[in-house]
């Protein structure tokens, strides 16, 4: 997974705002704990949805949704392959770029 997903960003924001709210409004320990638990419940629901929509593959190849495949080797060589399909003539082209 590259970068932060929307769920990670939303989780961080929700907990930050809950903390900010509890300090700004001088919540008691119990009120702050209740707010934390409600935030945790909301985040848990979002993460359950996120987990159901996420596939994690462990390996040396990354494939993007745009059709670009990036593969690394143990020698430090990285290659990127893009497959473009011409739907009008039913042929495809493959461009490969290699760098070290």
C-alpha positions as CSV (number, residue, x, y, z in Angstrom):
1,X,0.0,0.0,0.0
2,X,1.5,3.3,-1.0
3,X,0.6,6.4,0.9
4,X,-2.3,7.0,3.2
5,X,-5.7,5.7,2.4
6,X,-8.8,7.9,2.9
7,X,-9.7,5.7,5.9
8,X,-6.3,6.4,7.5
9,X,-6.7,10.1,7.0
10,X,-10.2,10.1,8.3
11,X,-9.3,8.1,11.3
12,X,-6.4,10.5,12.2
13,X,-8.7,13.5,11.7
14,X,-11.5,12.1,13.8
15,X,-9.3,11.3,16.8
16,X,-7.5,14.6,16.5
17,X,-10.8,16.5,16.5
18,X,-12.1,14.4,19.4
19,X,-9.1,15.3,21.5
20,X,-9.3,18.9,20.4
21,X,-13.0,19.0,21.4
22,X,-12.4,17.4,24.8
23,X,-9.7,20.0,25.6
24,X,-11.6,23.0,24.2
25,X,-14.8,22.3,26.1
26,X,-13.2,21.0,29.3
27,X,-14.8,17.6,29.2
28,X,-14.6,15.5,32.4
29,X,-12.6,12.3,32.2
30,X,-15.8,10.3,31.8
31,X,-17.1,12.6,29.0
32,X,-13.8,12.4,27.2
33,X,-13.8,8.6,27.5
34,X,-17.3,8.4,26.1
35,X,-16.3,10.6,23.2
36,X,-13.3,8.5,22.6
37,X,-15.3,5.3,22.6
38,X,-17.9,6.8,20.2
39,X,-15.1,7.8,17.9
40,X,-13.6,4.4,18.1
41,X,-16.9,2.8,17.2
42,X,-17.3,5.0,14.1
43,X,-13.7,4.3,13.0
44,X,-14.2,0.5,13.6
45,X,-17.2,0.6,11.2
46,X,-15.2,2.5,8.5
47,X,-12.2,0.1,8.9
48,X,-14.5,-3.0,8.5
49,X,-15.7,-1.6,5.2
50,X,-12.1,-0.7,4.2
51,X,-10.9,-4.2,5.0
52,X,-13.6,-5.7,2.9
53,X,-12.6,-3.6,-0.1
54,X,-8.9,-4.1,0.2
55,X,-6.7,-6.8,-1.2
56,X,-3.1,-7.0,0.0
57,X,-0.5,-8.9,-2.0
58,X,3.0,-9.4,-0.6
59,X,5.7,-9.6,-3.3
60,X,8.1,-7.7,-5.4
61,X,5.5,-6.6,-8.0
62,X,3.1,-3.6,-7.8
63,X,0.3,-3.3,-10.2
64,X,-1.7,-0.1,-10.4
65,X,-5.3,0.3,-11.5
66,X,-4.1,2.0,-14.6
67,X,-2.4,-1.1,-15.9
68,X,1.2,-0.2,-14.9
69,X,3.2,-3.1,-13.4
70,X,6.3,-2.2,-11.4
71,X,8.7,-5.1,-10.5
72,X,11.9,-4.9,-8.4
73,X,14.6,-7.5,-8.2
74,X,17.2,-8.3,-5.5
75,X,19.9,-6.6,-7.6
76,X,18.2,-3.3,-7.2
77,X,16.9,-3.2,-10.8
78,X,13.4,-1.8,-11.2
79,X,11.3,-2.2,-14.3
80,X,7.9,-0.7,-15.2
81,X,5.6,-2.3,-17.8
82,X,2.6,-0.6,-19.2
83,X,0.1,-2.6,-21.4
84,X,-2.1,-0.6,-23.6
85,X,-4.9,-2.3,-25.5
86,X,-6.3,-0.8,-28.7
87,X,-9.9,-1.9,-28.6
88,X,-10.5,-1.0,-32.2
89,X,-7.9,-3.4,-33.6
90,X,-7.7,-5.9,-30.8
91,X,-3.9,-5.6,-30.4
92,X,-1.9,-4.5,-27.5
93,X,1.4,-2.8,-27.0
94,X,3.8,-3.2,-24.1
95,X,6.3,-0.5,-23.1
96,X,9.1,-1.5,-20.7
97,X,11.3,0.9,-18.8
98,X,14.2,-0.4,-16.7
99,X,16.3,1.6,-14.3
100,X,18.9,0.9,-11.6
